[in-house]
Amino acid sequence: MQQVVIMPGGFHPFHAGHAALYNSARRAFPGADVYVAATDDTSTRPFPFKVKEKLAQLAGVEPGHFVQVKSPFPALEITKQFDPADTQLIFV
C-alpha cells in the first residue's frame, strides 16, 4: 500500500521548526510521498505562496512537494491524485 504524508499549515514563514517536522515525517515514513500543503491567501497573513515555497525549498522540501491548495487541511489538490483503495493517507 502506498503512503502519502501531508503536512498542512500556514507557514508564515516556513522556518526551521517546519523543516524539522518535514524531515521527521520523511524519516518516520520512508518511501512515502511527503507533501507540504499551503495556501496563497494573503488576506490575513503576510506571505504569498511563492515566498513560502521558496523558503521551503531552501529548507530542503523537495521540488513539487510544496503544494498550493485552497485549504491545507483537506488538501484536496493533493489527495485527489491518489486512489484511496491503495493509498494510506497520513497527516502530520
N, C-alpha and C positions, 0 to 999 in steps of 0.2 A: 504494500500500500504506500502510495506517495504521501509525503508530509509537506504541508505548506504552513509556514510560520508568518504571522503578521504582527508587526509592532505598530499600533496606531498611536497617533498623538498630534499635538500642535507644533512642537519643535520650533519654539521662538526664543532663541535659535536652537539649532541642532548642536549639542555640546558634548563634552567628554562623557558625561553620565549616560547620555543616549547611545553614544558609541560603545560604551561598556556593556549596556544591555543588549545591543545588536550583536556584539561579539560573543556574549554569553549565550544568546539564543543559537548562534551558529555552532558553538561548541556543544550545547545541550542536545541539539538535533542535527547531528552530522548527516549529510546527504539530503537534508530538507532544503526547499526553496524558502529563503528568508527575505521578506519584504518589509519595507517601512512605508506606511500609508499616511499621507499628509494632504491638507487642502491648500488652495490658493486664496483662501478667504482672508482679506486684509481689513475687513470692516471693523473688527475689534482687536486684531492682532497686527503687529508691525511688519512681519517678514513675508514677502511673496514666495510662492512655491520655488521659483528658480533660485532664490538666495538660499533657502533651506536645502534644496537639492545639492547645490554646490558645496555647502558646508558639510553635508552628509557624505558626499563623495570624498572630500578632503579628509574626513574622519575614517574612511575605509569602507563605506557602503558600496557594494558592487554596482556598476552602471546597470541601469534598468531595474534595480531593486528598490529605489526610492520612487514611489508611485503617487501621482496626483490623483486624489479621489474627491468625490463630493462630500462624503462623510467618512472619516477614518475608522469609525468603529464597526460598521458592517463591511466596509472596504469592498463594495460590490464590483468595482473596476478590476480588482484582483481575483476575487473568488469566482466570478463568472467564467474565468478561463479554465477552471478545473472541474472535473467530473466528481460530484460528491459520492458516487458509488465506489470510487477507488482512491479518494483523497482524504486524508486526515487533516483537518484544519485546526491550527493552534494559534491562539492569541497570547502575546506576551506583553 
